[in-house]
Amino acid sequence: MIHPRNIVIAPIITEKSSGQMAATNTYSFKVSINANKIEIAKAIEQVFAVKVLGVNTIRMMGKPKRLGKYNGKRPDWKKAIVTLREGDRIADFEV
């Protein structure tokens, strides 16, 4: 089994995600591209000691980039939007 800290890579803190935190008790995370919804839910519960009600995942495609005459692409990544039980909060990420 993958260690929970290797599944949850980083929180996504934007204006839109901050609004979701307050309104619908959902948090956004950058997660391992190989992790499934069950692994993500268990990792969030272990790392932050909260109860997860639902997980939505999105595969984000890397943007094409160019440096001079060389073409390249940023890596693909996965975003998870996690819904927590009413009353549970992750205090470290709230603004």
LINDAUR-V821831 format. One record per residue. RES is the residue in one letter. PHI is phi in whole degrees, -180 to 180 (* if undefined). PSI is psi in radians with two decimals (NA if undefined). Layout:
RES_PHI_PSI / RES_PHI_PSI
This chain:
M_*_2.51 / I_-77_2.42 / H_-64_2.43 / P_-57_-0.56 / R_-71_-0.35 / N_-86_-0.30 / I_-84_-0.86 / V_-89_1.93 / I_-88_-0.89 / A_-162_2.66 / P_-77_2.68 / I_-108_1.91 / I_-114_1.77 / T_-127_3.10 / E_-63_-0.73 / K_-68_-0.76 / S_-69_-0.55 / S_-66_-0.66 / G_-65_-0.66 / Q_-67_-0.62 / M_-59_-0.78 / A_-76_-0.73 / A_-81_-0.84 / T_-120_0.13 / N_59_0.73 / T_-117_2.54 / Y_-126_2.54 / S_-110_2.41 / F_-137_2.58 / K_-88_2.19 / V_-125_2.96 / S_-61_2.42 / I_-69_-0.36 / N_-93_-0.10 / A_-79_2.49 / N_-100_3.10 / K_-64_-0.65 / I_-66_-0.78 / E_-64_-0.68 / I_-64_-0.79 / A_-62_-0.79 / K_-65_-0.69 / A_-66_-0.75 / I_-63_-0.74 / E_-63_-0.70 / Q_-73_-0.75 / V_-72_-0.73 / F_-109_-0.03 / A_55_0.91 / V_-130_2.95 / K_-104_2.14 / V_-94_2.24 / L_-94_-0.59 / G_-159_2.68 / V_-133_2.23 / N_-114_2.34 / T_-119_2.63 / I_-137_2.24 / R_-86_2.03 / M_-97_2.16 / M_-83_2.42 / G_-68_2.51 / K_-78_2.51 / P_-72_2.38 / K_-130_2.79 / R_-141_2.36 / L_-126_1.74 / G_68_-2.19 / K_-89_-0.03 / Y_-95_2.26 / N_-100_2.51 / G_-152_-2.98 / K_-151_2.41 / R_-71_2.71 / P_-70_2.64 / D_-71_2.69 / W_-150_2.96 / K_-121_2.38 / K_-112_2.41 / A_-121_2.29 / I_-109_2.00 / V_-108_2.23 / T_-99_2.23 / L_-102_2.81 / R_-64_2.61 / E_-59_2.24 / G_100_-0.39 / D_-82_2.46 / R_-139_2.67 / I_-111_1.72 / A_-68_-0.45 / D_-66_-0.45 / F_-106_-0.06 / E_-83_2.44 / V_-93_NA
